Amino acid sequence: MIVHASPGGGADFLARAIGTKLTEITGQTIVIDNKAGASGTIAADMVAKAPGDGYTVLMGQSTSIVIAPQLMQKLPYDTMKDLKPVTLVAEVPNLLVINPNVPAKTVKELIDLAKAKPEYLNFGSSGNGAPSHLAGEMFKVSTGVKMTHVPYKGAGPAVNGLMAGEIQVMFAPIVSVMPQVKSGRLKALAVTSSTRSSAAPELPTLMESGLAGYEINSWFGLFVPSSTPNAIVEKLYLDTSKALKSPEIRERFAREGAEPVGSTPAEFAKFVAREYAKYTKIIKDQNIQPN
């Protein structure tokens, strides 16, 4: 299982949890191979060019599958043609969090504040074109407010910048900011998923807060080379779906703020196509350029 991230990250954690369970189910050892770099495209390229025999699987993420191909020129593969979706493993919602000194307790109050003081709010992200950046751009489009984007080199520095008051707003992975929210160092207003998160059920969704159609999450899914026979894809899906239903996997995912899914290959393919179209529109409308 090729993972686009370094050991210890969210994608690596999910891959190792699933890999361990798949070893139990299939009786075959799942080896995790971390190939970080280039927004996940190094890992994706390896799988796209691998034999379609079911023995090489990609743990892909939204960034590497539907965002990077639109911001990086001359990729050696086509994610929509060279990779075959197997199943959506998990979705990880972001939290809309603000510095505690920002005088807003709800999403509506934040919108009103942004409209009253259009130069006041800066929102941070883990980098240009990252899901946290695009979530902020989608928020601007959905509400008509003005906010200045401040890219950082990673989610950790951006969260630190938010706590220090360098920026006022951020759309951050739920697991990376919940400790700061619970300690009062950050204030959470809403989640970006279509339904409330089990990790923070008290928080409304942005759709509940008046932003119709607003949904933008980080997600992780399994892909294989496009030449892989459908029978092998179906077997991988069934085994992974079984693993995702196990209590231990659901408990481990919950600790990371991840919601297990386990969609069929056909459902996942439609999901990827919708996500690709959504990010294409955001990137084009907001004229987002690569770093």
QUIPEQUI-V629503 format. One record per run of one state. SS is the DSSP state (h for helix, s for strand, l for the rest). FROM is the first residue (numbers start at 0). TO is the last residue. Records with the same first field share a line. If there is no record, write none. Layout:
SS=FROM-TO / FROM-TO
//
This chain:
l=0-0 / 3-8 / 26-31 / 34-36 / 48-56 / 71-77 / 99-105 / 116-120 / 125-129 / 143-146 / 151-153 / 164-167 / 183-184 / 191-203 / 205-215 / 225-228 / 244-245 / 255-256 / 260-263 / 285-290
s=1-2 / 32-33 / 57-60 / 82-98 / 121-124 / 147-150 / 168-172 / 185-190 / 204-204 / 216-224 / 257-259
h=9-25 / 37-47 / 61-70 / 78-81 / 106-115 / 130-142 / 154-163 / 173-182 / 229-243 / 246-254 / 264-284
//
